């Protein structure tokens, strides 16, 4: 079976049209207003829609493990009139120095890291590349959403493309698990919740959301 990277390379062109706008646009607009400016990295940027709320005032960087997605991101940037530095890399091995960024955002990416060892390393890398006092807004799929709560946390989720069915590997997070990863990596949680309901019951949301900060040294 194909790896997640191979699958996303194959579906990249179709994904461009399927998710042309930010998945959580309202939430990202709030975060952009909170941060206002600075050097920001989009971790798991795919074809680039989640850059849109940060086009003004921010120095943009994007990371994705799929070269196909990054090709689509260059098309997306040209269409929407902004520029970001794009790098192909794994979330567990970020090619940036210590404290490189004022902010980070990651929408629906960390649940594609396929095993526990690499998930732990990915959260450590997130802490490492943020400057002291820097914040991250991060979302992952919620294991307690109605469609998935009765089964395993590790799933194969189908994608139909060109008459074929391709499978993406997901690790569905519980709220407690996400908070543990974030805090054990050294980040301080500012709030948690689910999309459009930051203070509401996480059981009702498809996405778990967290805003966290690297503590000041």
C-alpha positions in Angstrom: 0.0 0.0 0.0 1.2 3.5 -0.8 2.6 5.7 1.9 0.8 8.9 2.9 3.4 10.9 0.9 2.8 8.9 -2.2 -1.0 9.1 -1.8 -0.9 12.9 -1.4 1.4 13.2 -4.4 -1.3 11.3 -6.5 -4.3 13.3 -5.3 -2.6 16.8 -5.2 -4.2 18.1 -8.4 -7.7 17.0 -7.4 -7.2 18.3 -3.9 -6.5 21.8 -5.3 -10.1 22.1 -6.5 -11.7 20.1 -3.6 -10.3 22.4 -0.9 -9.6 25.6 -2.6 -10.3 27.8 0.4 -9.1 27.6 4.1 -10.7 24.7 5.9 -11.2 26.9 9.1 -11.2 30.3 7.6 -13.1 32.1 10.4 -10.7 30.7 13.0 -7.6 31.6 11.0 -8.8 35.1 10.5 -9.1 35.5 14.3 -5.6 34.1 14.7 -4.2 36.5 12.0 -5.8 39.4 13.8 -4.3 38.2 17.1 -0.8 37.9 15.7 -0.9 40.8 13.1 2.6 40.3 11.7 5.8 38.3 11.9 7.6 35.3 10.5 5.1 32.4 10.2 5.5 28.7 9.1 2.6 26.7 7.8 3.3 23.1 8.7 1.6 20.7 6.4 0.7 23.5 4.0 -0.6 21.3 1.2 -1.5 23.5 -1.8 -1.6 26.6 0.3 -5.2 27.8 1.1 -4.4 28.3 4.8 -1.9 31.0 3.9 -4.7 33.4 2.8 -5.6 35.0 6.2 -1.8 35.8 6.7 -1.1 37.4 3.3 -0.7 40.9 4.7 2.0 41.7 7.3 3.5 38.2 7.5 6.7 36.6 6.2 5.4 33.3 4.9 7.0 29.8 4.9 5.4 26.5 4.1 6.4 22.9 4.7 4.8 19.8 3.2 6.1 16.2 2.6 4.4 16.0 -0.8 6.2 17.5 -3.8 2.9 17.2 -5.7 1.1 19.4 -3.1 3.9 22.0 -3.2 3.6 22.2 -7.0 0.0 23.0 -6.6 0.9 25.5 -3.9 3.0 27.5 -6.4 0.0 27.6 -8.7 -2.3 28.7 -5.9 0.1 31.5 -4.8 0.3 32.8 -8.3 -3.5 32.8 -8.6 -4.1 34.6 -5.3 -1.2 37.0 -5.5 1.1 36.1 -2.5 4.5 34.5 -2.0 5.8 32.0 0.5 9.0 30.1 0.8 8.1 26.4 0.3 10.2 23.5 1.6 9.5 19.7 1.2 10.2 18.1 4.6 8.7 15.8 7.2 7.1 17.4 10.3 9.4 15.3 12.4 12.5 16.7 10.8 12.1 20.4 10.1 15.0 22.1 8.2 15.0 25.3 10.2 17.2 26.5 13.0 16.2 27.0 16.7 13.7 29.7 17.3 13.2 30.5 13.6 9.6 31.6 13.7 7.3 34.0 15.5 4.3 31.9 14.8 3.2 28.6 13.4 0.0 27.2 12.0 -0.9 23.7 11.1 -4.4 22.7 9.9 -5.2 19.0 9.6 -1.6 17.8 9.2 -0.3 16.2 12.4 -2.9 13.4 12.2 -1.1 12.2 9.1 2.1 11.4 11.0 2.0 7.7 11.0 3.5 6.4 14.2 3.9 7.5 17.8 7.6 8.0 17.8 7.4 10.4 14.8 4.4 12.2 16.3 6.4 12.8 19.5 9.3 14.1 17.5 7.1 16.3 15.3 5.8 18.1 18.4 9.3 18.5 19.7 10.3 20.0 16.4 7.4 22.4 16.6 8.6 23.7 19.9 12.2 23.9 18.7 11.5 26.2 15.7 9.2 28.6 17.6 10.9 31.5 19.3 10.3 31.9 23.0 6.9 33.5 23.4 5.9 32.4 19.9 2.5 30.8 19.4 1.1 28.0 17.3 -2.5 27.3 16.2 -2.9 23.6 15.4 -5.8 21.4 14.4 -6.2 17.6 14.1 -9.1 15.2 13.5 -11.1 14.3 16.6 -11.4 10.6 17.5 -14.6 11.5 19.4 -16.5 12.9 16.4 -19.7 10.9 15.6 -18.3 9.2 12.5 -15.2 7.7 14.2 -15.7 7.4 18.0 -16.7 3.7 17.9 -13.5 2.5 16.2 -9.8 2.5 16.3 -7.7 5.7 16.4 -5.6 4.6 13.4 -7.6 4.5 10.2 -7.4 4.3 6.5 -9.6 7.0 5.0 -10.5 6.6 1.3 -10.2 9.1 -1.5 -11.7 8.4 -4.9 -9.7 9.7 -7.8 -9.9 8.8 -11.5 -11.9 5.7 -10.9 -9.4 4.5 -8.2 -9.7 4.4 -4.5 -6.6 5.7 -2.6 -6.2 5.5 1.1 -4.8 8.1 3.5 -3.5 7.1 6.9 -5.0 9.0 9.8 -4.3 8.9 13.6 -7.4 10.3 15.2 -6.5 12.2 18.4 -8.4 12.4 21.7 -8.4 15.8 23.4 -6.3 14.4 26.2 -3.7 12.9 23.9 -3.3 16.1 21.9 -2.8 18.2 25.1 -0.3 15.6 26.4 1.8 15.8 23.1 1.7 19.6 23.2 2.7 20.0 26.9 5.3 17.2 26.8 7.0 18.9 23.9 7.4 22.0 26.2 4.6 24.2 24.9 2.1 25.9 27.1 -1.6 25.6 26.2 -3.5 28.8 26.0 -6.9 27.3 25.0 -8.3 24.2 23.4 -11.6 23.4 21.7 -13.2 22.5 18.4 -13.8 24.5 15.3 -16.1 27.5 15.8 -16.7 26.4 19.4 -13.4 27.1 21.1 -15.0 26.9 24.6 -17.6 24.3 23.6 -17.8 20.5 23.9 -15.0 18.8 21.9 -17.2 15.8 21.3 -19.3 17.7 18.7 -16.4 18.9 16.6 -14.6 17.2 13.7 -11.4 19.0 14.4 -9.6 19.5 17.7 -8.0 22.9 17.9 -5.3 24.2 20.2 -3.5 27.5 20.7 -0.2 27.1 22.5 3.0 29.1 23.1 6.7 28.3 23.6 7.3 29.7 27.1 9.7 32.7 27.5 13.2 31.5 28.4 
